[in-house]
Structures are given as structure tokens and as C-alpha cells.
Amino acid sequence: MEDTELLSEWAARAGMLRHASDTRVVHGWAGMEIGYEVRLDGTGYLVVKTDRGYASTRGRFDSLSDADAYVLMCLGSSWRADHGLGDIFPAGAAGGLRPKHDASGWSVEVAGRRAVFTHESDADRYTHVAGKGLGNVAALMQA
């Protein structure tokens, strides 16, 4: 299954439809209150979350596949919460991956690819899916 199709499937589970707000958007999904977009940003990708009309950048990624994995984690977490399935991620970073703080934010590097987050909690959560591939992240969220 193509990555965008897999993301669209999970967005639909979370009550979101596919949309794009402008030409920089690679793909995005939104519901009545929450939305996620992956946007082009120079040589990387931004994940932007919209919550009741307020847009905030959640992370910047070197690769589209890493940005997509983060979005799927967010969509899957929302779906799990809506169905009373609970959070599958323990508090803190995954073993062996510790976000580093610098002037650009909280960074995580896996396989030579970097992701930078505004919030340490987002960086910690990302360490649980970093480098796993979209199909594996989907299976993890489904469990």
C-alpha cells in the first residue's frame, strides 16, 4: 500500500479527511478541530498540527518517510484514545535514543537522518517509531 493511502486510512479512522491548504503541502488531513499536514521546507519536511484553527509546527524532518511515521503515530494515538485502547508508548524516550537539546530544539537522529521538535515530549514519543517504516508503525498502532 502506498504511504499516502496508508496515512489516509489512519486519518479516516481518526475522523479526518484528506486536504491541502497550499502548494507547499505534500499531504494533509483534517477533522472538525484537529488536522495534520506534511509541508515542504527547503531541504526537509515540516509536520504542522492545526488545533481549532491554531497551527503549530510539531517537528522538522530530513526525510518524508520520517515525517510520515510521526504523522501516523499522531493519527494512531488519536484513534486509540477514541476507542479506549490507551497509549502504547511508555513515558520518556525509547531505549538507546535520547533526544538532544540545542538552539534548534530537541533533536533525534536515526540512520543519519535528523528530526527536530519544539517540545521534548514530541521528541521522546518519536523515538519509539523512528526508523521503523510506515508499515511497522501502523502495525504497532493497531496492536
C-alpha positions in Angstrom: 0.0 0.0 0.0 1.3 3.4 -0.9 2.3 5.6 2.1 -0.3 8.3 1.4 -3.0 5.7 1.1 -1.9 4.1 4.5 -1.9 7.6 6.1 -5.3 8.4 4.6 -6.7 5.1 6.0 -5.5 6.0 9.5 -6.7 9.6 9.2 -10.2 8.3 8.2 -10.1 6.1 11.4 -9.4 9.2 13.4 -12.3 11.1 11.6 -10.2 13.2 9.3 -10.4 13.8 5.5 -7.6 14.5 3.1 -6.9 18.1 2.3 -4.1 20.5 1.3 -4.1 24.2 2.5 -1.4 25.4 0.0 1.1 24.3 -2.7 3.8 23.5 -0.1 1.7 20.7 1.4 2.8 17.2 0.4 -0.3 15.7 2.1 -2.6 16.6 5.0 -5.7 15.5 6.8 -8.2 17.4 9.0 -11.3 16.9 11.0 -13.6 19.4 12.7 -11.0 20.5 15.2 -7.6 18.8 14.5 -5.5 18.5 11.4 -2.0 17.4 10.3 0.0 18.4 7.3 3.4 17.5 5.9 4.9 20.5 4.2 8.0 21.1 2.1 10.5 23.2 3.9 13.7 23.8 1.9 15.5 20.5 2.0 13.2 18.9 4.6 9.7 18.5 5.8 7.6 20.1 8.5 4.8 18.5 10.3 2.2 21.1 11.2 -0.7 20.4 13.6 -3.8 22.6 13.4 -5.9 22.6 16.6 -9.1 24.7 16.4 -7.6 27.0 13.8 -4.3 27.5 15.5 -1.4 26.0 13.5 1.9 24.9 15.2 4.9 23.2 13.8 5.5 20.0 15.7 8.7 18.9 14.0 11.1 19.2 11.1 12.3 16.1 9.4 15.2 15.3 7.0 13.1 12.7 5.2 9.4 12.4 4.1 9.3 8.8 5.4 10.2 10.0 8.9 7.7 12.9 8.8 5.0 10.4 7.7 5.9 8.0 10.5 5.4 10.8 13.0 2.0 11.8 11.5 0.9 8.1 11.6 1.9 8.0 15.2 -0.2 11.1 15.9 -3.2 9.7 13.9 -2.9 6.3 15.5 -2.7 7.8 19.0 -5.8 9.8 18.4 -7.6 6.7 17.1 -6.5 4.6 20.0 -7.7 7.3 22.5 -11.1 7.5 20.8 -11.5 3.7 21.1 -10.3 3.5 24.7 -7.2 1.5 23.7 -4.8 3.5 25.7 -1.3 4.9 25.0 1.2 2.3 23.8 4.2 4.4 24.4 5.9 4.5 27.8 6.9 7.8 29.3 10.3 9.0 28.1 12.4 8.1 25.1 12.9 4.6 23.7 16.0 2.8 24.9 19.1 3.8 23.2 17.7 7.0 21.7 17.9 10.2 23.8 16.8 13.5 22.3 19.5 16.2 22.4 18.6 19.8 23.2 20.3 22.6 21.2 19.3 26.0 19.8 17.0 24.5 17.2 15.0 22.4 19.6 15.0 18.7 20.7 16.7 16.6 18.0 16.6 12.8 17.3 19.0 11.2 14.9 18.5 7.7 13.4 20.3 6.2 10.5 21.9 9.5 9.7 18.5 11.3 9.4 17.6 14.0 11.8 14.2 15.2 13.2 13.9 18.3 15.4 11.0 19.1 17.7 9.8 22.1 19.6 8.8 20.0 22.6 10.8 17.3 24.4 7.7 15.2 24.8 7.2 15.0 21.0 10.9 14.1 20.5 10.5 11.4 23.2 7.4 9.9 21.6 9.1 10.0 18.1 12.0 7.8 19.4 9.5 4.9 19.7 8.8 4.9 15.9 12.0 6.5 14.4 13.4 4.4 11.6 10.7 1.7 11.8 9.0 2.3 8.5 5.4 3.2 8.0 4.0 -0.4 7.8 5.7 -1.3 11.1 4.4 1.9 12.7 0.8 1.0 11.5 1.1 -2.5 13.0 2.4 -1.0 16.3 -0.6 1.4 16.5 -3.0 -1.4 15.6 -1.9 -3.6 18.4 
